[in-house]
Every structure is written in C-alpha cells, then in structure tokens.
C-alpha cells in the first residue's frame, strides 16, 4: 500500500504488520512446495488464512476508497470488523500444523508469536477518532440550528483542522468526499437506512457550507492566477470553486446559496433561481423551503432556466472565463449525465396544485423522451426516475401514462440490462395501481412481456414485480379470462411458487387466486401442478402465505381435477385439522371449506381419515361454537356428515 487511509490508521497498520509476518511463511512454503507435498490439514488452514486476508484487503480498500467522514461516523463498527478478522486469523493459525511444514525455526517462532499476539489482541477504538466524530456531530447540530430559528456561528477554523486530519485539504478533496457521501447515501437508501441517509445528507450540507469558508488561501491563489493574461496555471476543476471571488460577477448571475457563478440554473416553486447542484443538496438535506424567501415549496421539481443559462454563457465569453461545461466524449457525457441526475433522485413529486401538476407533466414528458432516444445509461436512469415518480400518488400515475410512458416501458422489459428491466417492470407495476392504466397496459400488449420476465427475468426482484403486476392486472374480470387463456401465464406463476422470493411467492399465490375466480382457469391451475406446491407452502413458515395458499386450494376444489388432486394428498387432512386449531380466522374458514368439500360426494375415505384423527372432532366442535357464522354452519354440516359415516361404518 502506497499510502494508508486517514481513518482506522492504527488498526490497518497493525493488521498489515501481521500479514507481513505471514508473508515470510508463505514464501518458504512456496519455495519448498515443489519438493514436498503439503499435508491436507495445512491446506485447510491456508485456505482459511487466504479467506481472512481477502476480507482484510476488502475492508482496507473500503476505508481507503470510501468516504472518510462516513468511516469516522462508523468507527466502532469498522474497529469491530478488524478485531473479528484478527480473531479469525488466530483461529486459523491455531490449527496450522507448523511441525509438519518444512520451514525454518525462525519462521515457526514468528508465526507462533503472531498467533499468541492475535489471541491476546483486544478491540481497539481510536479515541482521537471518537473525539473527531463527536466534534463533527456537534458541528452538524450547529448547522441544523442555523437553519432553524436558533442561529449559531460555526467555528470554521476548527472544521478545517478536523477535515485536514482526515485528508480534506483542497477543493477537489471536498468535491470527491461529497461524491463518495452521495454514493453511500444511495447505497443506504437501497437497504432502507433512512436515519443513515439523513445523517449523510447532514454531512454533505456541512461540507458544502464549509467549503468556501475554509479554502480561502486556495481561492486567493486562484484569484491571482485569474488576473494574469494566461491562465495555464489554473486547473480546470478549480474554476468552479473560485467564481465567487471574481469581483465583477453580476449579483443576478450568482447562486444565492453558494454565491458562486451559477452553472446549471434551475427554477424552484417559489420562482427563485439557483444552481442545480446547490439547491439539490439543500432539498436532499431535508429542507422544504426556498432558501432565499423562506417560503414553503409546494413541489420539489427543478425547472431549467434556459434564458439565464444563455446570459451566463454570454457573460463568460465576454470576460474570457472558461465555460464550465466543456465538450465531452460520449462516455464522459453519459457519466456526467448520470452524475447530474443523482441530485434529483430524492425529489418529492407529490402533486398539490396545478403548478405542481404541470411540473410533474413536464418531468414525465422529459423522462419519456429519454426512454425513447437515450443511451442505455440514460434509459436506465429515466426508467428508475419514472419508477419513483409512479410510486407517489394516483395523479402522478395518470400523468405518466398520458405522457406515453407505457409503450416504451413495455419495450424495455426485453432489455438485456438487469437494472433497466427491473426498473421498467416496477414502473409498470406502480402505474397499474391506477384503474385506467390497467386498460392501457393490457391494450399495449404488455402481458406477453410480463410473463417472459416472470419466467426468466434477469433479477429475482424483476420476476417478483412481474408477478405482482400480473396480480394487479387480474383484478379486472375481463383480464382474468385473457391472462388465464395465455398458455404460459399460469405455469409461470406456479413455477414462481416454487423458486420465487417470499414476497414473490405471495404475489404469485394472490394472482392465482384472482385467476381461479374464473371457473375455466381452475383446471389450468391444477394441470400446471399447483396443488402439491400449495400444500407444501402450508408447512412453510418462512413463506408466510398459508392463508393465500388455502384460498387458492379452496377455489380449485370447485373443479373435478382439483378435487381429485386434493384427495390424493396424504398430508393435507392432518394439516387442515391443525389449521382448524391454530390457524388465523381466514385460515380456519378456508380449512373447514376444504374439509367439507373433500368429505362430500364420495369422500368416504377422507371422512374415515378425519375420524381416525383424534384432534379432528374436538377442533370441529370448538369451531362450531366459536367460529364465524359461515364457519359454524360448515363445521355443523361436517360433524353431521361424519356422524352419518360413523353410523354406516358401525
């Protein structure tokens, strides 16, 4: 390693020192392996050490390449990971048969000493990092107070000292740290870490606020360079951080938040214009007001201000200031486009007024245009944003459909890119919640593509959401017939009952229930092999879809093929008796329906099995006394039927 990270320095250096000791052991083994066969026990131990060292490498790389501030926030957790890896190393060395290895005495002694050190090693949490973290948390709290009525000053000198201690010294370091924090926020949002995302946004807000104040010396150098005729000494990335120090920038061209020259002007709901980067960070930090006026924003859409952008470009040309949007290669262009869009991911598009509706419409039309003509990266991002937009309200779902998104999303279901396919099918699922959109989706011929994604989608989430979309569409009676008549629809849903995720199995079961309401589909469900799978799911506590499985079985009981398949099962009757005792209210209702249907009309064998079960009669009597009205009637009917069977048998 050329340079250690600025966090977890002692834990990393100690771990690296230990691995260097192992390196001499590995060298000697490598030199002698050609002339001597390694004992199997040593190979097992070396495999364990290999696994430990790989984990160490990944942990160190995450500290080095990730956000230093976020690592500081997680110092106890990361320290615990280093300690756990040390203990894993100790356990591996403990079983290493040194006496069987052809290595020198010095090496054996070093490895034995390392094992003893690892065994005695205690958890180390750097007190300096704890102190820095506490100070940063106080600064974050002060920054939050500044945004409320309790305004207080921030000690920027102390901020600079803390940031310098973790490697943030120049403008590019700060921008890089913000990018890493944004990536971490996206990762945390994907795992449901809302509190972590809020803390990360607070860190981003603190860095953005402090950046100009604590980089004064660098800015002064850049200012001097700008005054020179030739500006070769100024790095291109520095111009964005030095515009605020160019004295003749007109106030109307400055961002009210950063006081820098606006690079990408956008208008918020209050009518004020800001730089997209600055206002997006303001919104993502949890603010719902206009920074300049304090007025509450009725929507969070950012509308490009093309008129001001033209003025800014003209002013830059007249004053010989480089324009901050240079010509990019195609790959750079796509990367830049995706970076700009990252600021919009957390925008709330909930419609409240006509202005908000217009903003959503403009956004939807813009994204649909990207679906139609964009590159693969742009299509992936546009589908993701439509997925989010369709998640927040019926009005948004209507607007997106009217903007023409549905045909393009259906086309993207066949994409080879897993994320594009997943975003497209999830967006269609969200859109299908709107009743009229169900008609538009079916009319556009989506069912073939949805079934194909369900059968062989690129990710399990895509397959599960395809099952959920089919369930949503099957709510309409007309579509129960159309979907059921598709030769691959019901087999695909039945197949997903076997290999799907927990949530996906539930969606598949509910979709089958909807389809089974139509009589002709019941035979198809039975022929597809659903009955044995549904019975197995009654015993699967992890799946948690007992009631849904019972509901489907109760419906397929209505066709002769279903009745015969259910009667063939030897485990169904005892399961149903147990569900009469311990099931939910719905489960008991479905269980008694199934038992009564199985025992009626030449069901003497099932009735005999039921009579032989000592728990059946007490369970039926209890249900007849305490169950729902329908369950009581069915329990009474079954008890009478069993009584007749018993009399005939005697």
C-alpha positions as CSV (number, residue, x, y, z in Angstrom):
1,X,0.0,0.0,0.0
2,X,1.4,3.3,-1.1
3,X,-0.5,5.4,1.5
4,X,-2.6,4.4,4.5
5,X,-6.2,5.9,4.8
6,X,-6.7,8.7,7.2
7,X,-9.1,6.7,9.3
8,X,-8.5,3.4,11.2
9,X,-4.8,4.1,10.8
10,X,-3.6,2.0,13.8
11,X,-5.9,-0.9,13.1
12,X,-4.9,-1.0,9.4
13,X,-1.1,-0.7,10.2
14,X,-1.3,-3.4,12.9
15,X,-3.2,-5.8,10.5
16,X,-0.8,-5.1,7.7
17,X,2.2,-5.8,10.0
18,X,0.7,-9.2,11.0
19,X,0.1,-10.2,7.3
20,X,3.8,-9.2,6.5
21,X,4.9,-11.8,9.1
22,X,2.7,-14.4,7.3
23,X,4.3,-13.4,4.0
24,X,7.7,-14.9,5.1
25,X,5.8,-18.2,5.9
26,X,4.1,-18.2,2.5
27,X,7.4,-17.6,0.7
28,X,9.1,-20.5,2.4
29,X,6.1,-22.8,1.7
30,X,6.2,-21.7,-1.9
31,X,9.9,-22.5,-2.2
32,X,9.5,-26.0,-0.7
33,X,6.2,-27.0,-2.2
34,X,7.8,-28.4,-5.4
35,X,9.9,-30.8,-3.4
36,X,7.4,-31.7,-0.6
37,X,3.7,-32.5,-0.5
38,X,1.7,-30.3,1.9
39,X,-0.3,-32.1,4.5
40,X,-4.1,-31.8,4.0
41,X,-4.6,-30.1,7.4
42,X,-2.2,-27.3,6.4
43,X,-4.1,-26.8,3.1
44,X,-7.3,-26.3,5.0
45,X,-5.6,-23.8,7.3
46,X,-4.0,-21.9,4.4
47,X,-7.4,-21.7,2.7
48,X,-8.8,-20.1,5.9
49,X,-5.9,-17.6,6.0
50,X,-6.5,-16.8,2.3
51,X,-10.1,-16.0,3.1
52,X,-9.1,-13.8,6.1
53,X,-6.5,-11.9,4.0
54,X,-9.1,-11.3,1.2
55,X,-11.5,-9.9,3.8
56,X,-8.8,-7.7,5.3
57,X,-8.0,-6.3,1.8
58,X,-11.6,-5.5,1.1
59,X,-12.1,-3.8,4.4
60,X,-8.9,-1.7,4.0
61,X,-10.0,-0.7,0.5
62,X,-13.4,0.3,1.7
63,X,-11.7,2.6,4.3
64,X,-9.3,4.0,1.6
65,X,-11.8,4.4,-1.3
66,X,-14.9,5.2,0.7
67,X,-16.0,8.4,2.5
68,X,-13.6,9.4,5.3
69,X,-16.3,11.2,7.2
70,X,-18.7,8.2,7.0
71,X,-15.9,5.9,8.1
72,X,-15.4,8.2,11.1
73,X,-19.2,8.0,11.9
74,X,-18.9,4.2,11.8
75,X,-15.6,3.9,13.7
76,X,-16.8,1.4,16.3
77,X,-18.4,-0.9,13.7
78,X,-15.2,-0.8,11.5
79,X,-13.0,-1.4,14.5
80,X,-15.1,-4.4,15.4
81,X,-14.6,-5.8,11.9
82,X,-10.8,-5.5,12.2
83,X,-11.0,-7.2,15.6
84,X,-13.2,-10.0,14.3
85,X,-10.7,-10.6,11.4
86,X,-7.8,-10.8,13.9
87,X,-9.7,-13.5,15.8
88,X,-10.4,-15.4,12.6
89,X,-6.6,-15.2,11.8
90,X,-5.9,-16.6,15.3
91,X,-8.2,-19.5,14.9
92,X,-6.7,-20.4,11.5
93,X,-3.2,-20.2,13.0
94,X,-4.3,-22.3,15.9
95,X,-4.9,-25.3,13.7
96,X,-1.8,-24.7,11.5
97,X,0.4,-27.8,11.8
98,X,3.8,-26.0,11.9
99,X,5.6,-29.1,12.9
100,X,4.6,-30.8,9.6
101,X,5.7,-27.9,7.4
102,X,9.2,-27.7,6.0
103,X,10.0,-24.1,7.2
104,X,12.8,-22.6,9.3
105,X,12.8,-22.4,13.0
106,X,12.8,-18.6,12.9
107,X,9.6,-18.6,10.8
108,X,7.9,-21.1,13.1
109,X,8.7,-18.9,16.1
110,X,7.5,-15.7,14.3
111,X,4.2,-17.4,13.4
112,X,3.7,-18.8,16.9
113,X,4.4,-15.4,18.3
114,X,1.9,-13.9,15.9
115,X,-0.7,-16.5,17.0
116,X,-0.2,-15.6,20.7
117,X,-0.4,-11.8,19.9
118,X,-3.6,-12.3,17.9
119,X,-5.1,-14.4,20.8
120,X,-4.3,-11.6,23.3
121,X,-5.4,-8.8,20.9
122,X,-8.2,-6.6,22.3
123,X,-10.7,-4.4,20.4
124,X,-9.0,-1.1,19.6
125,X,-11.2,2.0,19.0
126,X,-9.0,5.1,18.4
127,X,-10.0,7.8,21.0
128,X,-8.9,10.5,18.6
129,X,-11.4,9.3,16.0
130,X,-14.1,9.3,18.7
131,X,-13.3,12.8,19.6
132,X,-13.3,14.0,16.0
133,X,-16.6,12.3,15.4
134,X,-18.2,14.0,18.5
135,X,-16.9,17.4,17.3
136,X,-18.4,16.7,13.8
137,X,-21.7,15.7,15.3
138,X,-21.7,19.0,17.3
139,X,-21.0,20.9,14.1
140,X,-23.8,19.1,12.3
141,X,-26.1,20.1,15.2
142,X,-25.0,23.7,15.0
143,X,-25.5,23.7,11.2
144,X,-29.1,22.4,11.7
145,X,-29.6,25.1,14.3
146,X,-28.6,27.7,11.8
147,X,-31.3,26.5,9.5
148,X,-33.9,26.9,12.3
149,X,-34.6,30.0,14.4
150,X,-31.7,29.2,16.8
151,X,-28.9,30.5,14.6
152,X,-25.4,30.0,16.0
153,X,-21.9,30.5,14.5
154,X,-19.8,27.7,13.2
155,X,-16.1,27.6,14.1
156,X,-14.7,27.1,10.6
157,X,-11.1,27.1,11.8
158,X,-11.9,24.0,13.9
159,X,-13.8,22.5,11.0
160,X,-10.7,23.0,8.8
161,X,-8.5,21.3,11.4
162,X,-10.8,18.3,11.6
163,X,-11.2,18.0,7.8
164,X,-7.4,18.3,7.3
165,X,-6.9,15.4,9.8
166,X,-8.9,13.1,7.5
167,X,-7.3,14.2,4.3
168,X,-9.6,17.0,3.1
169,X,-7.2,19.9,2.2
170,X,-8.1,21.2,-1.2
171,X,-11.3,21.9,-3.2
172,X,-11.0,18.7,-5.2
173,X,-10.8,16.7,-1.9
174,X,-14.1,18.2,-0.8
175,X,-15.9,17.6,-4.0
176,X,-14.6,14.0,-4.0
177,X,-15.8,13.5,-0.4
178,X,-19.2,14.8,-1.4
179,X,-19.4,12.4,-4.3
180,X,-18.5,9.5,-2.0
181,X,-21.1,10.5,0.6
182,X,-23.7,10.7,-2.2
183,X,-22.8,7.2,-3.3
184,X,-23.0,6.0,0.3
185,X,-26.4,7.7,0.7
186,X,-27.7,5.9,-2.4
187,X,-26.4,2.6,-1.0
188,X,-28.0,3.2,2.4
189,X,-31.3,4.2,0.7
190,X,-31.4,0.9,-1.1
191,X,-31.2,-1.0,2.2
192,X,-33.8,1.0,4.0
193,X,-31.4,3.0,6.2
194,X,-33.4,6.2,6.4
195,X,-31.6,7.5,9.6
196,X,-28.2,6.9,7.9
197,X,-29.3,8.7,4.8
198,X,-30.4,11.7,6.9
199,X,-27.1,11.8,8.7
200,X,-25.2,11.6,5.4
201,X,-27.2,14.4,3.9
202,X,-26.4,16.5,7.0
203,X,-22.7,15.8,6.5
204,X,-23.0,16.8,2.8
205,X,-24.7,20.0,3.9
206,X,-21.9,20.8,6.4
207,X,-19.2,20.2,3.8
208,X,-20.9,22.3,1.2
209,X,-21.4,25.2,3.7
210,X,-17.8,25.0,5.0
211,X,-16.1,24.6,1.6
212,X,-15.8,28.2,0.6
213,X,-15.0,29.5,4.1
214,X,-12.2,27.1,4.9
215,X,-10.5,27.1,1.5
216,X,-9.7,30.9,1.5
217,X,-6.0,30.5,0.8
218,X,-6.5,28.3,-2.2
219,X,-9.1,30.7,-3.6
220,X,-6.8,33.7,-3.2
221,X,-4.1,31.9,-5.3
222,X,-6.7,31.1,-8.0
223,X,-7.8,34.7,-7.9
224,X,-4.2,35.9,-8.6
225,X,-3.9,33.4,-11.4
226,X,-7.2,34.6,-12.9
227,X,-5.8,38.2,-13.1
228,X,-2.9,37.0,-15.2
229,X,-3.3,37.2,-19.0
230,X,-2.6,33.4,-19.4
231,X,-4.4,31.1,-17.1
232,X,-2.4,27.9,-17.7
233,X,-1.5,27.5,-14.1
234,X,-5.2,27.1,-13.1
235,X,-6.6,23.6,-13.1
236,X,-9.9,23.2,-14.9
237,X,-11.6,21.9,-11.8
238,X,-10.6,25.0,-9.8
239,X,-12.8,27.4,-11.8
240,X,-16.0,26.1,-10.3
241,X,-14.8,27.0,-6.8
242,X,-13.3,30.4,-7.5
243,X,-16.2,32.2,-9.3
244,X,-17.4,33.8,-6.0
245,X,-14.0,35.7,-5.8
246,X,-14.3,37.2,-9.2
247,X,-15.3,40.7,-8.2
248,X,-17.3,41.7,-11.2
249,X,-19.7,38.8,-11.3
250,X,-23.2,40.4,-11.5
251,X,-25.3,39.5,-8.5
252,X,-28.1,38.1,-10.7
253,X,-25.7,35.5,-12.0
254,X,-24.6,34.3,-8.6
255,X,-26.3,31.3,-6.8
256,X,-27.9,32.6,-3.6
257,X,-26.7,29.5,-1.8
258,X,-23.1,29.1,-2.9
259,X,-22.5,32.7,-4.1
260,X,-20.6,31.1,-7.0
261,X,-21.4,31.8,-10.6
262,X,-24.5,29.6,-11.5
263,X,-23.5,26.8,-13.8
264,X,-26.8,25.0,-14.3
265,X,-29.7,27.4,-13.4
266,X,-33.0,25.9,-12.3
267,X,-36.2,27.5,-11.0
268,X,-37.9,26.2,-7.8
269,X,-41.6,26.5,-6.9
270,X,-41.1,29.9,-5.3
271,X,-39.9,31.4,-8.6
272,X,-36.3,31.9,-7.5
273,X,-33.3,30.6,-9.5
274,X,-30.4,28.5,-8.0
275,X,-27.6,26.4,-9.3
276,X,-28.9,22.8,-9.6
277,X,-26.1,21.3,-7.6
278,X,-26.6,23.6,-4.6
279,X,-30.5,23.5,-4.5
280,X,-30.5,19.7,-5.0
281,X,-28.2,19.3,-2.0
282,X,-30.4,21.7,0.0
283,X,-33.5,19.7,-0.8
284,X,-31.8,16.3,-0.2
285,X,-30.8,17.6,3.2
286,X,-34.4,17.6,4.2
287,X,-35.4,21.3,3.6
288,X,-38.8,22.0,2.2
289,X,-38.5,25.8,1.9
290,X,-37.0,28.3,-0.5
291,X,-33.5,29.3,0.9
292,X,-33.9,32.9,-0.3
293,X,-37.5,33.7,0.7
294,X,-38.2,31.1,3.3
295,X,-41.5,30.3,1.5
296,X,-42.6,26.6,1.7
297,X,-42.2,24.9,-1.6
298,X,-45.4,23.4,-2.8
299,X,-43.5,21.0,-5.0
300,X,-39.8,20.0,-5.4
301,X,-39.5,19.9,-9.2
302,X,-36.5,21.8,-10.6
303,X,-37.3,23.6,-13.9
304,X,-34.3,24.6,-16.2
305,X,-33.9,28.3,-16.6
306,X,-32.7,28.4,-20.2
307,X,-32.8,32.2,-20.5
308,X,-30.5,32.8,-17.6
309,X,-28.2,30.0,-18.8
310,X,-27.8,31.8,-22.2
311,X,-26.9,35.0,-20.3
312,X,-24.3,33.2,-18.2
313,X,-22.6,31.7,-21.2
314,X,-22.6,35.1,-23.0
315,X,-21.1,36.8,-19.9
316,X,-18.4,34.1,-19.6
317,X,-17.4,34.6,-23.2
318,X,-17.2,38.4,-22.8
319,X,-15.0,38.1,-19.7
320,X,-12.7,35.4,-21.0
321,X,-13.8,33.0,-18.3
322,X,-13.8,29.3,-19.2
323,X,-17.3,27.9,-19.5
324,X,-17.7,25.0,-17.0
325,X,-19.4,22.7,-19.5
326,X,-16.6,21.6,-21.9
327,X,-17.3,19.3,-24.9
328,X,-17.2,15.7,-23.6
329,X,-16.6,12.3,-25.2
330,X,-19.6,10.1,-25.5
331,X,-18.5,8.0,-22.4
332,X,-17.8,11.2,-20.4
333,X,-21.1,12.6,-21.5
334,X,-23.0,9.6,-20.2
335,X,-21.1,9.7,-16.9
336,X,-21.7,13.4,-16.5
337,X,-25.4,13.0,-17.3
338,X,-25.8,10.3,-14.7
339,X,-23.9,12.4,-12.1
340,X,-26.3,15.4,-12.7
341,X,-29.3,13.1,-12.3
342,X,-28.2,11.8,-9.0
343,X,-29.2,15.1,-7.4
344,X,-32.8,14.6,-8.5
345,X,-33.4,11.1,-7.0
346,X,-34.8,12.2,-3.7
347,X,-37.1,14.9,-5.2
348,X,-40.7,14.6,-4.0
349,X,-43.1,14.9,-6.9
350,X,-46.4,14.8,-4.8
351,X,-48.9,16.9,-6.7
352,X,-50.8,19.5,-4.7
353,X,-51.6,22.4,-7.1
354,X,-51.9,23.0,-10.8
355,X,-48.3,24.3,-10.8
356,X,-47.1,21.1,-9.3
357,X,-49.2,19.0,-11.8
358,X,-47.6,21.0,-14.7
359,X,-44.1,20.4,-13.2
360,X,-44.8,16.6,-12.9
361,X,-46.1,16.6,-16.5
362,X,-43.0,18.4,-17.8
363,X,-40.8,15.9,-15.9
364,X,-42.7,12.9,-17.1
365,X,-42.5,14.1,-20.8
366,X,-38.8,14.8,-20.4
367,X,-38.2,11.3,-19.0
368,X,-40.3,9.6,-21.6
369,X,-38.2,11.4,-24.2
370,X,-35.1,9.9,-22.6
371,X,-36.7,6.4,-22.7
372,X,-37.3,6.8,-26.4
373,X,-34.0,8.3,-27.6
374,X,-31.4,8.0,-24.8
375,X,-28.4,5.7,-24.5
376,X,-28.6,2.6,-22.3
377,X,-27.3,4.5,-19.2
378,X,-29.8,7.3,-19.7
379,X,-32.7,4.8,-20.3
380,X,-31.7,3.1,-17.0
381,X,-31.8,6.4,-15.1
382,X,-35.0,7.6,-16.8
383,X,-36.8,4.3,-16.0
384,X,-35.6,4.5,-12.4
385,X,-37.0,8.0,-12.0
386,X,-40.3,7.1,-13.6
387,X,-40.4,4.2,-11.2
388,X,-40.1,6.6,-8.3
389,X,-42.4,9.1,-9.8
390,X,-45.1,6.5,-10.3
391,X,-44.8,5.4,-6.6
392,X,-46.2,8.7,-5.2
393,X,-49.8,9.2,-5.9
394,X,-52.6,8.4,-8.3
395,X,-52.4,11.7,-10.1
396,X,-48.7,11.1,-10.9
397,X,-49.6,7.7,-12.3
398,X,-52.3,9.2,-14.6
399,X,-49.9,11.9,-15.8
400,X,-47.1,9.5,-16.6
401,X,-49.5,7.2,-18.6
402,X,-50.8,10.2,-20.5
403,X,-47.2,11.2,-21.3
404,X,-46.9,8.0,-23.3
405,X,-44.5,6.1,-21.0
406,X,-46.3,2.7,-21.1
407,X,-45.3,1.5,-24.6
408,X,-41.6,2.4,-24.0
409,X,-41.6,0.7,-20.6
410,X,-43.0,-2.4,-22.2
411,X,-40.3,-2.4,-24.8
412,X,-37.7,-2.1,-22.1
413,X,-39.0,-5.3,-20.4
414,X,-36.9,-7.1,-23.1
415,X,-33.7,-5.3,-22.2
416,X,-30.6,-7.4,-21.5
417,X,-29.6,-4.8,-18.8
418,X,-30.8,-6.2,-15.4
419,X,-31.4,-2.7,-13.9
420,X,-33.3,-1.4,-16.9
421,X,-35.6,-4.5,-16.9
422,X,-36.1,-4.2,-13.2
423,X,-36.9,-0.5,-13.2
424,X,-39.3,-0.9,-16.2
425,X,-41.3,-3.8,-14.7
426,X,-41.5,-2.0,-11.3
427,X,-42.6,1.3,-13.0
428,X,-45.4,-0.7,-14.8
429,X,-46.4,-2.3,-11.5
430,X,-46.7,1.1,-9.9
431,X,-48.6,2.5,-12.9
432,X,-51.0,-0.5,-12.9
433,X,-52.4,0.6,-9.5
434,X,-54.4,3.3,-11.4
435,X,-57.5,1.6,-12.7
436,X,-57.5,3.2,-16.1
437,X,-53.8,2.4,-16.6
438,X,-54.6,-1.3,-16.3
439,X,-56.6,-0.9,-19.6
440,X,-53.7,1.0,-21.2
441,X,-51.1,-1.6,-20.1
442,X,-53.2,-4.5,-21.4
443,X,-54.1,-2.7,-24.6
444,X,-50.4,-2.1,-25.3
445,X,-49.8,-5.9,-25.2
446,X,-47.8,-6.0,-22.0
447,X,-48.9,-9.4,-20.9
448,X,-46.5,-11.4,-23.1
449,X,-43.5,-9.4,-21.9
450,X,-44.6,-9.5,-18.3
451,X,-44.9,-13.3,-18.4
452,X,-41.5,-13.6,-20.1
453,X,-39.9,-11.5,-17.3
454,X,-41.7,-13.7,-14.7
455,X,-40.3,-16.8,-16.3
456,X,-36.8,-15.7,-17.0
457,X,-36.2,-12.2,-15.7
458,X,-32.6,-11.0,-15.1
459,X,-33.2,-10.5,-11.3
460,X,-35.5,-12.0,-8.7
461,X,-36.9,-8.6,-7.9
462,X,-37.9,-8.1,-11.6
463,X,-39.5,-11.6,-11.6
464,X,-41.4,-10.9,-8.3
465,X,-42.6,-7.5,-9.6
466,X,-43.8,-9.1,-12.8
467,X,-45.9,-11.5,-10.7
468,X,-47.2,-8.5,-8.7
469,X,-48.1,-6.7,-12.0
470,X,-50.0,-9.7,-13.3
471,X,-51.9,-9.9,-10.0
472,X,-52.7,-6.2,-10.3
473,X,-54.0,-6.6,-13.8
474,X,-56.0,-9.7,-13.0
475,X,-58.2,-7.7,-10.6
476,X,-60.4,-6.8,-13.6
477,X,-62.7,-9.7,-14.5
478,X,-62.2,-9.4,-18.3
479,X,-58.4,-9.8,-17.8
480,X,-58.8,-12.9,-15.7
481,X,-60.0,-14.6,-18.9
482,X,-57.3,-13.1,-21.1
483,X,-54.4,-13.9,-18.8
484,X,-55.7,-17.3,-17.9
485,X,-56.0,-18.2,-21.6
486,X,-52.4,-17.4,-22.2
487,X,-50.6,-20.7,-22.4
488,X,-47.6,-19.6,-20.3
489,X,-49.2,-17.4,-17.7
490,X,-50.4,-19.9,-15.2
491,X,-47.4,-22.3,-15.5
492,X,-45.1,-19.3,-14.9
493,X,-47.0,-18.2,-11.8
494,X,-47.0,-21.8,-10.5
495,X,-43.3,-22.1,-11.2
496,X,-42.6,-19.0,-9.2
497,X,-44.4,-20.5,-6.2
498,X,-41.5,-23.0,-6.1
499,X,-38.4,-20.8,-6.7
500,X,-39.5,-17.3,-6.0
501,X,-38.7,-15.0,-3.1
502,X,-41.0,-14.8,-0.1
503,X,-42.8,-11.7,-1.3
504,X,-42.8,-13.0,-4.9
505,X,-44.5,-16.3,-3.8
506,X,-47.2,-14.3,-2.1
507,X,-47.8,-12.2,-5.2
508,X,-47.9,-15.3,-7.4
509,X,-50.4,-17.0,-5.0
510,X,-52.7,-14.0,-4.9
511,X,-52.5,-13.7,-8.7
512,X,-53.5,-17.4,-9.0
513,X,-56.4,-16.7,-6.6
514,X,-57.6,-13.9,-8.8
515,X,-57.4,-16.1,-11.9
516,X,-59.1,-19.0,-10.1
517,X,-62.2,-16.9,-9.6
518,X,-62.9,-17.7,-13.3
519,X,-64.0,-21.3,-13.5
520,X,-62.1,-22.3,-16.6
521,X,-58.8,-21.2,-15.0
522,X,-59.1,-23.7,-12.1
523,X,-58.4,-26.7,-14.3
524,X,-55.4,-24.9,-15.8
525,X,-54.0,-24.2,-12.4
526,X,-54.4,-27.9,-11.3
527,X,-52.8,-29.2,-14.6
528,X,-49.9,-26.8,-14.1
529,X,-49.0,-28.7,-10.8
530,X,-50.1,-26.0,-8.4
531,X,-51.8,-28.3,-5.8
532,X,-48.7,-30.1,-4.4
533,X,-46.8,-26.8,-4.2
534,X,-49.6,-25.0,-2.4
535,X,-49.9,-27.9,0.1
536,X,-46.1,-27.7,0.7
537,X,-46.5,-23.9,1.3
538,X,-48.9,-24.6,4.1
539,X,-46.0,-26.0,6.0
540,X,-43.5,-23.3,5.1
541,X,-43.4,-20.8,8.0
542,X,-40.8,-18.7,6.2
543,X,-43.0,-18.1,3.2
544,X,-45.9,-16.9,5.4
545,X,-48.6,-17.4,2.8
546,X,-50.6,-20.1,4.5
547,X,-53.9,-18.2,4.2
548,X,-53.3,-17.3,0.5
549,X,-52.4,-20.9,-0.4
550,X,-55.6,-22.1,1.4
551,X,-57.7,-19.6,-0.5
552,X,-56.4,-20.9,-3.9
553,X,-56.9,-24.5,-2.8
554,X,-60.5,-23.7,-1.7
555,X,-61.2,-22.4,-5.2
556,X,-59.6,-25.2,-7.2
557,X,-61.7,-27.6,-5.0
558,X,-64.6,-26.5,-7.2
559,X,-63.4,-28.4,-10.3
560,X,-63.2,-32.2,-10.6
561,X,-59.5,-32.2,-11.4
562,X,-58.8,-30.1,-8.3
563,X,-60.9,-32.3,-6.0
564,X,-59.1,-35.5,-7.2
565,X,-55.6,-33.9,-6.8
566,X,-56.5,-32.7,-3.2
567,X,-57.8,-36.2,-2.3
568,X,-54.6,-37.8,-3.4
569,X,-52.6,-35.9,-0.8
570,X,-51.9,-37.9,2.4
571,X,-50.7,-34.9,4.4
572,X,-53.5,-32.4,3.6
573,X,-56.1,-33.7,6.1
574,X,-53.8,-33.5,9.2
575,X,-52.6,-30.1,8.1
576,X,-56.1,-28.8,7.8
577,X,-57.0,-30.2,11.3
578,X,-54.0,-28.4,12.8
579,X,-55.0,-25.2,11.0
580,X,-58.5,-25.5,12.5
581,X,-56.9,-25.3,15.9
582,X,-54.0,-22.9,15.4
583,X,-54.7,-21.0,12.1
584,X,-56.0,-17.4,11.6
585,X,-59.6,-16.6,11.3
586,X,-59.3,-16.7,7.5
587,X,-57.3,-19.9,7.7
588,X,-59.9,-21.6,9.7
589,X,-62.7,-20.6,7.3
590,X,-60.7,-21.9,4.3
591,X,-59.7,-25.1,6.1
592,X,-63.3,-26.0,7.0
593,X,-64.4,-25.3,3.5
594,X,-61.7,-27.7,2.2
595,X,-62.5,-30.4,4.7
596,X,-66.3,-30.3,4.0
597,X,-65.7,-30.3,0.2
598,X,-63.3,-33.3,0.4
599,X,-65.7,-35.3,2.5
600,X,-68.8,-34.7,0.5
601,X,-69.8,-36.7,-2.6
602,X,-67.9,-40.0,-2.4
603,X,-65.4,-38.6,0.0
604,X,-65.8,-41.5,2.5
605,X,-62.1,-42.3,2.5
606,X,-61.3,-38.7,3.6
607,X,-64.0,-38.8,6.2
608,X,-62.5,-42.0,7.5
609,X,-59.1,-40.4,7.8
610,X,-60.7,-37.5,9.6
611,X,-62.4,-39.7,12.1
612,X,-59.2,-41.5,12.8
613,X,-57.5,-38.2,13.7
614,X,-58.1,-37.7,17.5
615,X,-57.8,-33.9,17.2
616,X,-60.5,-33.5,14.4
617,X,-63.8,-33.8,16.4
618,X,-62.7,-31.5,19.2
619,X,-61.4,-29.0,16.7
620,X,-64.7,-29.1,14.7
621,X,-66.8,-28.8,17.9
622,X,-64.8,-25.7,19.0
623,X,-65.2,-24.1,15.6
624,X,-68.9,-24.9,15.6
625,X,-69.2,-23.0,18.9
626,X,-66.7,-20.1,18.4
627,X,-66.1,-19.6,14.7
628,X,-67.6,-17.1,12.2
629,X,-71.2,-17.6,11.1
630,X,-70.1,-19.4,7.9
631,X,-67.5,-21.5,9.7
632,X,-70.1,-22.6,12.3
633,X,-72.5,-23.7,9.6
634,X,-69.8,-25.6,7.8
635,X,-68.5,-27.2,10.9
636,X,-72.0,-28.3,11.9
637,X,-72.5,-29.8,8.4
638,X,-69.2,-31.7,8.6
639,X,-70.0,-33.0,12.1
640,X,-73.3,-34.4,10.8
641,X,-71.6,-35.9,7.8
642,X,-69.0,-37.6,10.0
643,X,-71.7,-38.8,12.3
644,X,-73.5,-40.5,9.3
645,X,-70.3,-42.0,8.2
646,X,-69.6,-43.4,11.6
647,X,-73.1,-44.9,11.8
648,X,-72.8,-46.5,8.4
649,X,-69.5,-47.9,9.4
650,X,-70.9,-49.5,12.6
